[in-house]
Amino acid sequence: MRAAEQGGRRENSPYRISRLNATVFYALFMTGMAEGGVEYSRRSPAIAKHIAGSNAITVHVVLALAAAAAVVAIQARRAQRPAQAGRSPWAAPFSANALKPLSRTIRLAAGPSLPNLARAIATTALVLALAFEPFRMGSQVTGGLDPNATVNAWGGPTYVGALLAHWLDCLVGFYTIAFLLSRLALPTAVCSRYL
């Protein structure tokens, strides 16, 4: 056999979820919730006045339509390539193989050259930006309970509207950064491109 079978899937399948990645993203989300809770506990008793036009709903409707179009386009492209149907771009950031090319890039595994150093710096910055997204999503859950946090926020003035707008931003940002990382990171023999 080429690869060890585990539960009917190849052990090195890019679709296999990494416990480490999932745990890190979960910990970041929970840390964000804790930070949002601290902000909520420090809320002001005075409620700010809503400023018309501060909610950016039009921008978020356009962003939601663009995101939906991107999802449909990616799914349609995947449907045209059934041989690669198991490689989900949505699971890719959580996959067991996601860390391998990033680690190679940051460690300068291809050698210490100026292009590789620039690639490592850009990769590190993108990894930090990627890590911020689940943290921000968590902070919106608890921090958004403060009426002052949502009254003039994107998607506000309601909690649900602000939460949806911020989570949409985070999800679009998360997958955009993950896509950029998949193109920037050094490939390895066991890692595939997901899109």
Beta strands, then each sheet from edge to edge (+ up, - down):
strand 1: 5-6
strand 2: 9-10
sheet 1: 1+ 2-
end
